[in-house]
Every structure is written in structure tokens, then in C-alpha cells.
């Protein structure tokens, strides 16, 4: 029951989606525009960089809060922080309040890593920034980041249960990004350069969608 409660706390915190709330306040559902996901990346595309930044910060913070609450309330379990934080990621991706159609978990993953080890977060952030700008796609970050973090967690803690939980979350994140990989292949995935070349990127995507 304690493990279930830890999971539910994380899940319901993760289900609070700022991208969806912000879009509704502006009179539309963000899941019906852009990439169709209620996360920071699509918020940047649809509502601009400032809105995207606020959504990213909120999603990072909710994962930190979930992880810390889990660790505090259920300190008898070595994996309680990972369980609550991972449940937050799942809640963000499959929120019960939004018919299980949310975001893709990148910012929440970052919040969990930051809560677990700020130094590891900084190193991973630097490595992922270099990787993302090298290939000009943001979708590689959650895929590689989740894989690397799971491996680092296993090596640093030796916690088999926590590693299993993170492995499940990694599989979910990879699954959610399969469509991004298809869009990269078709030339319709937005480059990171969208941030400063929005019109050119939109024009490129439109052309590729009709070829």
C-alpha cells in the first residue's frame, strides 16, 4: 500500500499539465496543434519561447517536488524517490485528467535527474546540449538522456528495483518518440533552429509534408 501510495502521489502531481492549462486559458487545446503534445517543445512552437520556458520550468519543478515528497514520506524504501519521480513522468505522459494524452516527459525527466544528483544533471545537460545542437534535433535528448540516466543510476546505487523502474520509464519515453524518428526520416520534424528561424522551418516542414 505504501508503494502504491508513493506511485499515486507522483502520478497525480505529474498529471497537472501547464501546457494544457495555458492553452485552455488562451482558448484552444494545444494537443490539436503543432506536434499534438502537451509539453514544453510544442508550447514553444505554438505559443512562443517565453510560454515554453515557463512550461519547462513548471514540469521540471513538479518532478522535483514529486521525487522529494516520495523520498520524505517513504524513506524506508531506497527507491522511493525514483518511484515517485518516475510516476510523475508517467503522469505527465498519460495524465488521467486529459484522457491519457499529455507530453513526452523530457522536462520531468530532467527534474528527476536534478533531484537525484545535481552534478550528474549538469554533466548530462551539457552532453545533451552538445548532442542536440550537433544533429539539430531536440527529440534525441529524452531518448539518450533516459538511457544514460538509467545506466548511471544502476552503476551509482546498485539498486535493482529503482533501475527496473527507470528502465520501464525509458521504454515509455522511447516509444513516445518513435513518431519523431519517423518525422526526421520524412523531413517533417522541426529542427532546434526553429527557435531563431521559425518561418524558414515552417516553410521547410510544409514542403516536405506535401512531397
N, C-alpha and C positions, 0 to 999 in steps of 0.2 A: 504493500500500500504506500509506503514511503517513496519507493522508486517511482511508482505511478504518479504520485502527487508531485514529485520533483519534475517529472516529464510534463505534466499538465501545466504547471506554473510556467515553465519555459515556452510551451506551445502557445498558450494564450497570450503571453507577452509578445511573442513573435507574430501573432495574428493581427496585431494592431499595425495597420499599414499606412504610413504617412503619404505615400504617393497616391494611393486611392482616395484618402481623405481630402488631400489638397486638390485633386482633380474634381472631386464632387463639389467642393466649395466654389470651383470655377465653372460648374455647370455641365460637366461631362465625366465619363468613365475612362480613365487612362488605358484600361485594358482593351478599349475599342480603337485605340490609335497607336501609331508607331509600330513597335515590335509586339505590342499586345501584353506587355508585362508591367506589373505594378512595382517598379523598382527605380533606383536612382538613375540608371543609364537611360531608360526610356523617359524619365522625367526631364532629363537634360534635353533630349530630342524634342519633346512635346512642349515643355513649359520653361525651358531655359536653364542656364548654368546655376543661377542662384537657387532656384527651386530644387534642382538636382543635388546641389551641395547640402541643402537643409535636409532633404530626404535621406541622403547618405549618412549624415551625422546622426540623425534620429535612429536609423536602422543599426548603426554601429553601437550606439548607446543602449538600445533595447537588448541587444545580445549581451553586452557587458552586464547590464542590470540583471538579466535572467541568470547568467552564469554565477554572478556574485550571490544572488539570493539562494540559488541552489546549493552553492558551497557553504553558505552560512546556516541554512536550515537543515541541511542533510550532511553535515560534516563527517558523519560516521561512514559515509561511502567515499572512497578515494576518487571515484569517477563522477561525483555529483555535479561538479562544475561543468564537466564535459557533457553530461547528460542534459542538464538544464539549458546550456548554450546550444547544443545540437538540436534540442527540441524547439528552441527559439527559431533556428534556421528552418526547420521543417514547418513550423507555424507560419513563417514568412512566405515560404514557397506554396504551401497548401493551407491557407487561412480558412478556418471554419466560417468566419463572418463574410467571406467573399466567395462562397461556393467552391472553395479549394483552388482558386486561381489567383495566385499572388505574384511575387517576384521570383528571382533566381538565386538569391542568397549570398551574393558577394559581400555586401556591406556587413551583414550579420556574421558571416564567416570571419571577416576582419575583426569584428568586435569580440568574438570568442577567442581568437588568437591573441588579441591585445590583453584580454582578461587573464589568459593563461600565462603569457610571458611577453611583456612589453619589448624586451630586447629581441626576441625571436620575431615579433611583429615588425619591428623596424627593419631587420635584415630581410625578411620576406617581402616587405613593401618595396624596398629598394630593388631587390632582384626582379620583382614582378613589374615594376615600372620600366626597368630596362628591357625586359622581355616584351612587354606590351607595345612599347614605342618602337622596338626593333621590327616587329611584324605588323604594327599599326592596327591591332585588333584588341579590344578590351576583353572579349569573351574567353581568351586564353587564361586570364588571371584566375577566375574561380576554379577552373579545371585543374591547372597546375598547382595553384595555391592549396586547394583541399588535399591533393595527393601528397604534396610536400609536408604540409602540417601534420597529416595523419602519420607519416613516416617519422617525423621529428618527435611527435608525441610518444610514439611507441618506443623510440630509442631513449628519450629522456626520462620516461616514467616507468617503463616496463609494465604498464597497466593494460592487461589484455582486454578487459571489459571496455574501458574507455577507447581503446584502439578499435575494437569492433564497432562501437557506436559511431566513431568518426568515419570508419570505412563505409558504413551504411549511408551516412550523410554525403560522403564523397560520391558514391554511386548515384544518389539522387541528383546531386549537382551536375555530374557529368551527363546524366540522362536529360536534364532540363536544358542543356546546352547543345544537344545534338542538332536542333534546328538551326542554331547559329553556325555550326560547322557546314550544314547544307547551304546556308546563305553565303558563307565565304566561298564555297565552291561555285555558286551561281553568280557571285559578284554583287549580291544584294545586301551584304552585311555592312553596316556603317563602320568606317574607319575611325580611329581616335581623332584624326584630323577634322572630323565633323565639328569639334569644339571651336575651331577657328576658320573652317571653310564649309559652313553649313550649306550654303546654296549650291556649291560645286558638288558636294557629297550627295545631296538630294537629287540633283540632276543625273549624277552617275548611277544612282540606285534606280531611278525611274527608267533610264535607258536599258539597264540590264534586266529589269522586270519585264520588258517588252521584247526581249530578244530570245 
